[in-house]
């Protein structure tokens, strides 16, 4: 699967909106800073516009990176961690990282 579908679109995701562009929202409920699933969602699927998961608000700590690496092992996926002000730009088959974003 390419980084993005062959369909041409322009969109911007910030915080939860960026997570919704990935295949799943389950990363939001993982780790020390997990968001609580107050309404007991069982379907954690998202839009799947890209083939990786996204972790916004990364504080650049090794502790959070280790947590993402545990998640990667558990779910066999890729995770890009992005600090506030950073970006992961996907255009066609190309992916670029800005502002301290990293592949966890």
C-alpha positions as CSV (number, residue, x, y, z in Angstrom):
1,X,0.0,0.0,0.0
2,X,1.5,3.4,-0.9
3,X,1.8,6.1,1.7
4,X,-1.4,7.6,0.3
5,X,-4.1,6.4,-2.2
6,X,-3.9,7.3,-5.8
7,X,-6.8,9.6,-5.4
8,X,-5.7,13.2,-5.4
9,X,-6.8,15.2,-2.4
10,X,-5.5,17.9,-0.1
11,X,-6.3,17.7,3.5
12,X,-4.8,18.7,6.8
13,X,-5.0,16.9,10.0
14,X,-4.0,18.3,13.4
15,X,-4.1,16.3,16.6
16,X,-7.1,13.9,16.5
17,X,-7.8,14.9,12.9
18,X,-4.4,13.5,11.9
19,X,-5.0,10.3,13.7
20,X,-8.3,9.9,11.8
21,X,-6.4,9.8,8.5
22,X,-4.6,6.6,9.6
23,X,-6.0,3.0,9.5
24,X,-6.8,3.1,13.2
25,X,-7.4,5.4,16.2
26,X,-6.3,2.8,18.8
27,X,-2.9,4.6,19.3
28,X,-4.9,7.4,21.0
29,X,-5.7,4.9,23.8
30,X,-2.2,3.5,24.3
31,X,0.4,4.4,26.8
32,X,0.7,6.7,29.8
33,X,-1.0,9.6,28.1
34,X,-3.8,7.5,26.7
35,X,-7.2,9.1,25.9
36,X,-10.0,7.4,27.8
37,X,-12.6,5.5,25.8
38,X,-15.6,6.9,27.7
39,X,-18.2,5.7,25.2
40,X,-16.7,2.2,24.9
41,X,-16.0,2.3,21.2
42,X,-15.4,-1.2,19.8
43,X,-14.6,-0.2,16.2
44,X,-11.4,1.7,16.3
45,X,-11.0,1.8,12.5
46,X,-10.3,5.2,10.9
47,X,-10.2,6.5,7.3
48,X,-7.1,4.7,6.2
49,X,-5.8,7.4,3.9
50,X,-2.2,6.5,4.8
51,X,-0.6,3.2,5.7
52,X,0.9,4.3,9.1
53,X,-0.3,5.6,12.4
54,X,0.4,9.0,13.8
55,X,1.3,10.2,17.2
56,X,0.7,14.0,17.6
57,X,2.0,16.1,20.5
58,X,5.1,14.0,21.0
59,X,7.2,15.6,23.7
60,X,10.5,14.4,22.1
61,X,11.1,12.1,25.1
62,X,12.7,8.7,24.9
63,X,10.0,7.3,27.2
64,X,7.3,8.1,24.7
65,X,9.3,6.7,21.9
66,X,9.8,3.5,23.8
67,X,6.0,3.4,24.3
68,X,5.4,3.8,20.6
69,X,7.9,1.0,19.9
70,X,6.0,-1.3,22.2
71,X,2.8,-0.4,20.3
72,X,4.6,-1.0,16.9
73,X,5.6,-4.5,18.1
74,X,2.2,-5.3,19.4
75,X,0.2,-4.1,16.3
76,X,2.8,-4.7,13.6
77,X,2.5,-1.1,12.2
78,X,4.5,2.0,11.5
79,X,4.2,5.1,13.8
80,X,5.3,8.6,13.0
81,X,5.8,10.7,16.2
82,X,5.3,14.4,15.7
83,X,6.0,17.2,18.2
84,X,3.8,20.3,18.2
85,X,4.8,22.4,15.2
86,X,6.1,19.5,13.2
87,X,4.5,17.8,10.2
88,X,4.4,14.6,8.2
89,X,3.6,15.6,4.6
90,X,2.3,12.9,2.3
91,X,1.9,13.6,-1.4
92,X,1.4,10.8,-3.9
93,X,4.2,8.3,-3.1
94,X,6.3,10.8,-1.3
95,X,6.5,11.3,2.5
96,X,8.5,14.2,4.1
97,X,9.1,14.9,7.8
98,X,9.4,18.4,9.2
99,X,9.9,20.1,12.6
100,X,11.3,17.1,14.4
101,X,8.8,14.5,13.3
102,X,10.3,11.0,13.3
103,X,9.6,7.4,12.4
104,X,9.3,5.8,15.9
